[in-house]
Amino acid sequence: MEKNIIRKNSVKSILTGLAKRLKERRLEKNLSQREFAARAGIGYDAYRKFEETGETTVRNLILTAAVLDDSDIFTRLFSKRAYQNIDEVIAEQQTDRRQRASSPRKR
């Protein structure tokens, strides 16, 4: 197993952390769940589930972030990472860049 893979329990903690911070921001704006969902353009039930569990669609996440003026973070998501030192730059240049993933091997 690759060491950079996020463990399932840490995914859950990220989701619950998002939900907690979302609720805090909504309450700062003094909005009910229904009012917030309406501003985001998403259904109340979907929003309520998001706030309770952290589970939502990417679309609803972006719409929710827009209400909080936080949607700019998505422009940086999956962008090319910044180098920490010259060794990382050299290693990157020496690595062949893949254009696509290979097919699974037949056994």
LOMARDO-921583 format. One record per residue (C-alpha): x, y, z; residue in one letter; residue number from 0; chain. Coordinates in nm, 3 decimals, always signed. Example, Ala and Ser with C-alpha at 12.3 -4.5 7.8 and 13.67 -1.06 7.14 Angstrom:
// LOMARDO-921583
{x +1.230 | y -0.450 | z +0.780 | kevo a | rovo 0 | lolo A}
{x +1.367 | y -0.106 | z +0.714 | kevo s | rovo 1 | lolo A}
END
This chain:
// LOMARDO-921583
{x +0.000 | y +0.000 | z +0.000 | kevo m | rovo 0 | lolo A}
{x +0.128 | y +0.345 | z -0.085 | kevo e | rovo 1 | lolo A}
{x +0.217 | y +0.556 | z +0.219 | kevo k | rovo 2 | lolo A}
{x +0.043 | y +0.871 | z +0.087 | kevo n | rovo 3 | lolo A}
{x -0.303 | y +0.713 | z +0.069 | kevo i | rovo 4 | lolo A}
{x -0.545 | y +0.871 | z +0.316 | kevo i | rovo 5 | lolo A}
{x -0.682 | y +0.624 | z +0.565 | kevo r | rovo 6 | lolo A}
{x -1.058 | y +0.583 | z +0.585 | kevo k | rovo 7 | lolo A}
{x -1.082 | y +0.722 | z +0.939 | kevo n | rovo 8 | lolo A}
{x -0.890 | y +1.035 | z +0.838 | kevo s | rovo 9 | lolo A}
{x -1.133 | y +1.088 | z +0.548 | kevo v | rovo 10 | lolo A}
{x -1.415 | y +1.074 | z +0.799 | kevo k | rovo 11 | lolo A}
{x -1.239 | y +1.326 | z +1.022 | kevo s | rovo 12 | lolo A}
{x -1.188 | y +1.560 | z +0.726 | kevo i | rovo 13 | lolo A}
{x -1.557 | y +1.534 | z +0.636 | kevo l | rovo 14 | lolo A}
{x -1.676 | y +1.592 | z +0.992 | kevo t | rovo 15 | lolo A}
{x -1.433 | y +1.882 | z +1.026 | kevo g | rovo 16 | lolo A}
{x -1.574 | y +2.040 | z +0.710 | kevo l | rovo 17 | lolo A}
{x -1.927 | y +1.996 | z +0.841 | kevo a | rovo 18 | lolo A}
{x -1.839 | y +2.150 | z +1.177 | kevo k | rovo 19 | lolo A}
{x -1.670 | y +2.453 | z +1.020 | kevo r | rovo 20 | lolo A}
{x -1.960 | y +2.493 | z +0.777 | kevo l | rovo 21 | lolo A}
{x -2.212 | y +2.500 | z +1.061 | kevo k | rovo 22 | lolo A}
{x -2.001 | y +2.755 | z +1.251 | kevo e | rovo 23 | lolo A}
{x -1.982 | y +2.982 | z +0.945 | kevo r | rovo 24 | lolo A}
{x -2.357 | y +2.948 | z +0.882 | kevo r | rovo 25 | lolo A}
{x -2.432 | y +3.045 | z +1.240 | kevo l | rovo 26 | lolo A}
{x -2.193 | y +3.343 | z +1.214 | kevo e | rovo 27 | lolo A}
{x -2.415 | y +3.464 | z +0.929 | kevo k | rovo 28 | lolo A}
{x -2.720 | y +3.402 | z +1.151 | kevo n | rovo 29 | lolo A}
{x -2.886 | y +3.181 | z +0.889 | kevo l | rovo 30 | lolo A}
{x -3.106 | y +2.879 | z +0.944 | kevo s | rovo 31 | lolo A}
{x -3.026 | y +2.560 | z +0.753 | kevo q | rovo 32 | lolo A}
{x -3.322 | y +2.628 | z +0.524 | kevo r | rovo 33 | lolo A}
{x -3.210 | y +2.986 | z +0.452 | kevo e | rovo 34 | lolo A}
{x -2.854 | y +2.876 | z +0.385 | kevo f | rovo 35 | lolo A}
{x -2.962 | y +2.592 | z +0.156 | kevo a | rovo 36 | lolo A}
{x -3.185 | y +2.832 | z -0.038 | kevo a | rovo 37 | lolo A}
{x -2.898 | y +3.080 | z -0.082 | kevo r | rovo 38 | lolo A}
{x -2.673 | y +2.798 | z -0.203 | kevo a | rovo 39 | lolo A}
{x -2.940 | y +2.670 | z -0.441 | kevo g | rovo 40 | lolo A}
{x -2.941 | y +2.320 | z -0.295 | kevo i | rovo 41 | lolo A}
{x -3.214 | y +2.118 | z -0.129 | kevo g | rovo 42 | lolo A}
{x -3.269 | y +2.148 | z +0.242 | kevo y | rovo 43 | lolo A}
{x -3.237 | y +1.772 | z +0.300 | kevo d | rovo 44 | lolo A}
{x -2.908 | y +1.757 | z +0.108 | kevo a | rovo 45 | lolo A}
{x -2.773 | y +2.053 | z +0.304 | kevo y | rovo 46 | lolo A}
{x -2.886 | y +1.912 | z +0.639 | kevo r | rovo 47 | lolo A}
{x -2.714 | y +1.580 | z +0.559 | kevo k | rovo 48 | lolo A}
{x -2.397 | y +1.768 | z +0.461 | kevo f | rovo 49 | lolo A}
{x -2.392 | y +1.958 | z +0.788 | kevo e | rovo 50 | lolo A}
{x -2.461 | y +1.645 | z +0.994 | kevo e | rovo 51 | lolo A}
{x -2.227 | y +1.400 | z +0.821 | kevo t | rovo 52 | lolo A}
{x -1.997 | y +1.592 | z +0.589 | kevo g | rovo 53 | lolo A}
{x -2.130 | y +1.384 | z +0.298 | kevo e | rovo 54 | lolo A}
{x -2.226 | y +1.585 | z -0.011 | kevo t | rovo 55 | lolo A}
{x -2.165 | y +1.614 | z -0.384 | kevo t | rovo 56 | lolo A}
{x -1.880 | y +1.818 | z -0.525 | kevo v | rovo 57 | lolo A}
{x -2.140 | y +2.046 | z -0.687 | kevo r | rovo 58 | lolo A}
{x -2.310 | y +2.113 | z -0.353 | kevo n | rovo 59 | lolo A}
{x -1.973 | y +2.168 | z -0.186 | kevo l | rovo 60 | lolo A}
{x -1.886 | y +2.436 | z -0.443 | kevo i | rovo 61 | lolo A}
{x -2.228 | y +2.602 | z -0.414 | kevo l | rovo 62 | lolo A}
{x -2.199 | y +2.604 | z -0.036 | kevo t | rovo 63 | lolo A}
{x -1.850 | y +2.750 | z -0.050 | kevo a | rovo 64 | lolo A}
{x -1.975 | y +3.024 | z -0.284 | kevo a | rovo 65 | lolo A}
{x -2.227 | y +3.141 | z -0.024 | kevo v | rovo 66 | lolo A}
{x -1.936 | y +3.177 | z +0.219 | kevo l | rovo 67 | lolo A}
{x -1.712 | y +3.349 | z -0.041 | kevo d | rovo 68 | lolo A}
{x -1.472 | y +3.054 | z -0.021 | kevo d | rovo 69 | lolo A}
{x -1.508 | y +2.912 | z -0.373 | kevo s | rovo 70 | lolo A}
{x -1.165 | y +3.042 | z -0.478 | kevo d | rovo 71 | lolo A}
{x -1.006 | y +2.747 | z -0.300 | kevo i | rovo 72 | lolo A}
{x -1.129 | y +2.518 | z -0.578 | kevo f | rovo 73 | lolo A}
{x -0.909 | y +2.694 | z -0.834 | kevo t | rovo 74 | lolo A}
{x -0.606 | y +2.571 | z -0.639 | kevo r | rovo 75 | lolo A}
{x -0.731 | y +2.217 | z -0.584 | kevo l | rovo 76 | lolo A}
{x -0.526 | y +1.961 | z -0.780 | kevo f | rovo 77 | lolo A}
{x -0.297 | y +2.233 | z -0.916 | kevo s | rovo 78 | lolo A}
{x +0.069 | y +2.162 | z -0.968 | kevo k | rovo 79 | lolo A}
{x +0.245 | y +2.151 | z -0.635 | kevo r | rovo 80 | lolo A}
{x +0.509 | y +2.403 | z -0.532 | kevo a | rovo 81 | lolo A}
{x +0.864 | y +2.280 | z -0.495 | kevo y | rovo 82 | lolo A}
{x +1.027 | y +2.288 | z -0.152 | kevo q | rovo 83 | lolo A}
{x +1.387 | y +2.271 | z -0.274 | kevo n | rovo 84 | lolo A}
{x +1.606 | y +2.236 | z -0.585 | kevo i | rovo 85 | lolo A}
{x +1.631 | y +1.857 | z -0.541 | kevo d | rovo 86 | lolo A}
{x +1.257 | y +1.827 | z -0.602 | kevo e | rovo 87 | lolo A}
{x +1.290 | y +2.031 | z -0.923 | kevo v | rovo 88 | lolo A}
{x +1.572 | y +1.809 | z -1.049 | kevo i | rovo 89 | lolo A}
{x +1.384 | y +1.489 | z -0.961 | kevo a | rovo 90 | lolo A}
{x +1.074 | y +1.617 | z -1.144 | kevo e | rovo 91 | lolo A}
{x +1.275 | y +1.694 | z -1.458 | kevo q | rovo 92 | lolo A}
{x +1.431 | y +1.348 | z -1.458 | kevo q | rovo 93 | lolo A}
{x +1.097 | y +1.171 | z -1.436 | kevo t | rovo 94 | lolo A}
{x +0.913 | y +1.084 | z -1.756 | kevo d | rovo 95 | lolo A}
{x +0.568 | y +1.238 | z -1.757 | kevo r | rovo 96 | lolo A}
{x +0.283 | y +1.000 | z -1.825 | kevo r | rovo 97 | lolo A}
{x +0.014 | y +1.109 | z -2.065 | kevo q | rovo 98 | lolo A}
{x -0.238 | y +0.851 | z -1.945 | kevo r | rovo 99 | lolo A}
{x -0.267 | y +0.555 | z -1.714 | kevo a | rovo 100 | lolo A}
{x -0.191 | y +0.209 | z -1.839 | kevo s | rovo 101 | lolo A}
{x -0.448 | y -0.069 | z -1.866 | kevo s | rovo 102 | lolo A}
{x -0.464 | y -0.319 | z -1.581 | kevo p | rovo 103 | lolo A}
{x -0.244 | y -0.622 | z -1.637 | kevo r | rovo 104 | lolo A}
{x -0.414 | y -0.948 | z -1.727 | kevo k | rovo 105 | lolo A}
{x -0.331 | y -1.236 | z -1.496 | kevo r | rovo 106 | lolo A}
END
